[in-house]
Amino acid sequence: MPMVAVVVSFAIGICVAEVVDVPLWATILLLVSTLVGRRWVGSTMREAMLMLAVAVVGMVLHATRQSGNIDYDRRQQIRLHFEEHSTISRGRSRTAARIIEAESHTLEGCRIVAWSDSTRRFSAGDKASVTTSIRRFNPKYESYARLMFHRGFVGSASVGEPYDIAPSRYKTLHEAAVERLSAIVPHDNAGAVVVAMTTGSRDAITPELRRAYSLSGASHILAVSGMHVGILFLLINLLVYPLGILPHGNILKSAVAIVAIWGFVVLCGLPPSAVRAAIMFSALQLSLHIPGRYSSGNIWAATAFVMLLCDSHLLFDISAQLSFLAVGGIIFWGVPLCRLLRTHRPMVDMLTATLVVGAVATIATMPLIANVFGIVSIVGIALNPLVILLAYAILLAGISALAIPSLAVVAHLAARLLNGAAEWVATHPSFYLEFSPEGWQTALIYTLYGAITVVIWSIGRKKRLHIDDNL
């Protein structure tokens, strides 16, 4: 059974457990019956029952990962470990923190959203002891509460006076990069975009600019995600291509690419979406050494399966969904298209690959973005080549500017052009549509995506087999 079928079956089981409260004994009985029954059926039915068994495993795992009893609204002393840098939201300081000690031991290990006034900023690695209470997320915003639950958050808490804070002793690479880049780019909207795309810090992005990018269909550019890691993946592989002439050059190329990818993720402060994308692209890089045209897809599916096996809640995390879809689109659509359009002229192939990767990532994520954010950019695909080319320039020049500050001028110019394009689209209502498809409609679109992909890959496989037979 292909690994893609395994991960799809596992995901279906997780979805069933999310919406249907099936008793644990019933799912285990179904699993045992399915595995035992495979011995007395034909080969086709045997494979179908194996897929059902995988789905049942997904159901069992997800059903057993529900949150325990949380001691809400009880004022008590807790010790927090802050996992990221504070950002300003709704006029207050907001960050993620993990409870490492608490009077109520059921809270230990839980994650919360920590709020404070805008004058207090926390950094990743800081620790603080505070007397507060854990509050449930507002039930009026059910979708937000469910999203935060799937991300491992049990509630929120206010961090006010008095508290005892122990700042992190060391400045992280992310903090150093944000400080250095912020010092060498102008303090305007273009400079904010350079810092956001290069280091993942979006503190300086204004709400107006966010809105413009959302309406233009380019909002994914501002948050470091699978697309950024994909751009870097392609850039690094192009830059280290000459290493292939050396003995064991392909292994050296992959080592350099993987180190560069993870270096960028660390530079951005290890955001979960970028970490997931780095894992997938590292697996993709390793798959280049494995014979066979389907290895990349199977390794992508295997990576997704292992990640869901470790945390089934990732399936309902929007950032994880976008990472899975963007990387999957690049592997199943982008790679075959790049092969089909290859001219064996390095510069032409590089430009083609750049545009293809950006286009397929945009198409793959567009239905989900519309479902979540309610915006469909009519000119998004047409604008995508410009967006991707400018994103390449910003990333390459922005990262290089950390070592060669004069290159910040190039990144800033590219960011100005990118902002101008986004703002121009935002001022023309005819260029975008405020539309949010229902969940079932979004699922139907992705089912259609999958069916078309299977048909096209099957046709391509039959053609290759026919050619091999003639040879």
ZIPECOR-V583534 format. One record per backbone hydrogen bond with DSSP energy under -1.0 kcal/mol. CO is the residue of the C=O (numbers start at 1). NH is the residue of the N-H. If there is no record, write none. Layout:
BEGIN
((CO & NH) (CO & NH))
END
This chain:
BEGIN
((2 & 6) (3 & 7) (4 & 8) (5 & 9) (6 & 10) (7 & 11) (8 & 12) (9 & 13) (10 & 14) (11 & 15) (12 & 16) (13 & 17) (14 & 18) (15 & 19) (16 & 20) (20 & 22) (23 & 27) (24 & 28) (25 & 29) (26 & 30) (27 & 31) (28 & 32) (29 & 33) (30 & 34) (31 & 35) (32 & 36) (33 & 37) (34 & 38) (36 & 39) (37 & 40) (42 & 46) (43 & 47) (44 & 48) (45 & 49) (46 & 50) (47 & 51) (48 & 52) (49 & 53) (50 & 54) (51 & 55) (52 & 56) (53 & 57) (54 & 58) (55 & 59) (56 & 60) (57 & 61) (58 & 62) (59 & 63) (60 & 64) (62 & 65) (70 & 72) (76 & 132) (77 & 103) (78 & 130) (79 & 100) (79 & 101) (80 & 128) (81 & 98) (82 & 125) (87 & 94) (89 & 92) (92 & 89) (93 & 116) (94 & 87) (95 & 114) (96 & 83) (97 & 112) (98 & 81) (99 & 109) (101 & 79) (104 & 107) (107 & 110) (110 & 99) (111 & 154) (112 & 97) (113 & 157) (114 & 95) (115 & 159) (116 & 93) (117 & 120) (122 & 86) (123 & 126) (126 & 82) (127 & 166) (128 & 80) (129 & 164) (130 & 78) (132 & 76) (134 & 73) (135 & 156) (138 & 141) (141 & 145) (142 & 146) (143 & 147) (144 & 148) (145 & 149) (146 & 150) (147 & 151) (148 & 153) (149 & 152) (152 & 111) (155 & 113) (156 & 135) (157 & 115) (164 & 129) (166 & 127) (172 & 176) (173 & 177) (174 & 178) (175 & 179) (176 & 180) (177 & 181) (178 & 182) (179 & 183) (181 & 185) (186 & 188) (188 & 192) (189 & 193) (190 & 194) (191 & 195) (192 & 196) (193 & 197) (194 & 198) (195 & 199) (196 & 200) (202 & 205) (206 & 210) (207 & 211) (208 & 212) (209 & 213) (210 & 214) (211 & 215) (212 & 216) (213 & 218) (214 & 217) (218 & 221) (219 & 222) (225 & 229) (226 & 230) (227 & 231) (228 & 232) (229 & 233) (230 & 234) (231 & 235) (232 & 236) (233 & 237) (234 & 238) (235 & 239) (236 & 240) (240 & 243) (241 & 244) (242 & 245) (243 & 246) (246 & 249) (248 & 252) (249 & 253) (250 & 254) (251 & 255) (252 & 256) (253 & 257) (254 & 258) (255 & 259) (256 & 260) (257 & 261) (258 & 262) (259 & 263) (260 & 264) (261 & 265) (262 & 266) (263 & 267) (264 & 268) (265 & 270) (266 & 269) (271 & 275) (272 & 276) (273 & 277) (274 & 278) (275 & 279) (276 & 280) (277 & 281) (278 & 282) (279 & 283) (280 & 284) (281 & 285) (282 & 286) (283 & 287) (286 & 289) (287 & 290) (294 & 298) (295 & 299) (296 & 300) (297 & 301) (298 & 302) (299 & 303) (300 & 304) (301 & 305) (302 & 306) (303 & 307) (304 & 308) (305 & 309) (306 & 310) (307 & 311) (311 & 314) (312 & 315) (313 & 316) (314 & 317) (317 & 321) (318 & 322) (319 & 323) (320 & 324) (321 & 325) (322 & 326) (323 & 327) (324 & 328) (325 & 329) (326 & 330) (327 & 331) (328 & 332) (329 & 333) (329 & 334) (330 & 335) (333 & 337) (334 & 338) (335 & 339) (336 & 340) (337 & 341) (345 & 349) (346 & 350) (347 & 351) (348 & 352) (349 & 353) (350 & 354) (351 & 355) (352 & 356) (353 & 357) (354 & 358) (355 & 359) (356 & 360) (357 & 361) (358 & 362) (359 & 363) (360 & 364) (361 & 365) (362 & 366) (365 & 369) (366 & 370) (367 & 371) (368 & 372) (369 & 373) (370 & 374) (376 & 433) (377 & 380) (379 & 383) (380 & 384) (383 & 387) (384 & 388) (385 & 389) (386 & 390) (387 & 391) (388 & 392) (389 & 393) (390 & 394) (391 & 395) (392 & 396) (393 & 397) (394 & 398) (395 & 399) (396 & 400) (397 & 401) (399 & 402) (400 & 403) (400 & 404) (404 & 407) (405 & 408) (406 & 409) (407 & 411) (408 & 412) (409 & 413) (410 & 414) (411 & 415) (412 & 416) (413 & 417) (414 & 418) (415 & 419) (416 & 420) (417 & 421) (418 & 422) (419 & 423) (420 & 424) (421 & 425) (422 & 426) (423 & 427) (425 & 428) (428 & 431) (429 & 432) (431 & 378) (431 & 379) (433 & 376) (433 & 435) (438 & 442) (439 & 443) (440 & 444) (441 & 445) (442 & 446) (443 & 447) (444 & 448) (445 & 449) (446 & 450) (447 & 451) (448 & 452) (449 & 453) (450 & 454) (451 & 455) (452 & 456) (453 & 457) (454 & 458) (455 & 459) (456 & 460) (457 & 461) (458 & 462) (459 & 463) (460 & 464) (461 & 465) (462 & 466) (463 & 467) (464 & 468) (465 & 469) (466 & 470) (467 & 471))
END
